[in-house]
Amino acid sequence: MKRHIVLTYLIITFLTGVYGHTGWFIPSNRFSNSQITDICQDRYGYIWIATEYGLNRFDGYHFTTYLHQPDDTTSLCCNAVSKIYCDDDGSLWVGTVKGLDRFDYESNVFYHCRFNNNLKPRINVISRLRNGRLIVGTAGYGLHVVEKDGRLTDVSDDYTVRNENAFFSRMYEDIRGRVWKSGSGNVFTVKEKNGKIKEYVSSVGSPIGFVERNGEVLIACMRGFLSFPIGGVM
């Protein structure tokens, strides 16, 4: 009898340990679409999940789905959400394949940001730089800054050296204030704090991300990594 009690205790202890270390699993069928494209947490504690069909908000217990409604101009501008950004001032910026929205928490509606020439580009980058600029990178239509009145001003010339670099897939600002940018091919650039832009060609495929580690900027590419010292670009 004692042996059975000890065995039962060991099994319970083992299972508790296993489940205690595996975390919390949420199946993709809880979202509006199983293809997740981005995620962020706002200052209110909400988790936002962007998908290829709709935007989802998780409050820790329940999911709320936001979708485009053709008869509602305050709904999401497009269901294919490509990028989201939770700003420190409490704003939620939603990039889609057809433009940029800002979510208003008080009214629970979306405001559509206006690009020049009525452009509705795919949004790949949303980030706030140290100088306060909220930048929005597009797929082939350049880089834009969100003005206070909600308009978007093209600032591509500030971060590129050639017109064909109007495709923005990733951007990153390192601890020295240098801004790294990758586009649609193997070319990537870095803008120094003095405004000078240097262009490089990756030998290991298209850059897909930037990160800092142990005094260097690592550039993850399709077929490997590139490394640049933070103290200076090689």
Secondary structure as GFF3:
##gff-version 3
##sequence-region A 1 234
A	DSSP	alpha_helix	2	22	.	.	.	ID=ss1
A	DSSP	three_ten_helix	28	30	.	.	.	ID=ss2
A	DSSP	beta_strand	36	41	.	.	.	ID=ss3
A	DSSP	beta_strand	47	51	.	.	.	ID=ss4
A	DSSP	beta_strand	55	58	.	.	.	ID=ss5
A	DSSP	beta_strand	63	66	.	.	.	ID=ss6
A	DSSP	beta_strand	81	86	.	.	.	ID=ss7
A	DSSP	beta_strand	92	96	.	.	.	ID=ss8
A	DSSP	beta_strand	99	104	.	.	.	ID=ss9
A	DSSP	beta_strand	109	112	.	.	.	ID=ss10
A	DSSP	three_ten_helix	116	118	.	.	.	ID=ss11
A	DSSP	beta_strand	123	128	.	.	.	ID=ss12
A	DSSP	beta_strand	134	138	.	.	.	ID=ss13
A	DSSP	beta_strand	143	146	.	.	.	ID=ss14
A	DSSP	beta_strand	152	154	.	.	.	ID=ss15
A	DSSP	three_ten_helix	156	158	.	.	.	ID=ss16
A	DSSP	three_ten_helix	163	165	.	.	.	ID=ss17
A	DSSP	beta_strand	170	173	.	.	.	ID=ss18
A	DSSP	beta_strand	179	182	.	.	.	ID=ss19
A	DSSP	beta_strand	187	191	.	.	.	ID=ss20
A	DSSP	beta_strand	197	201	.	.	.	ID=ss21
A	DSSP	beta_strand	207	213	.	.	.	ID=ss22
A	DSSP	beta_strand	216	221	.	.	.	ID=ss23
A	DSSP	beta_strand	224	229	.	.	.	ID=ss24
###
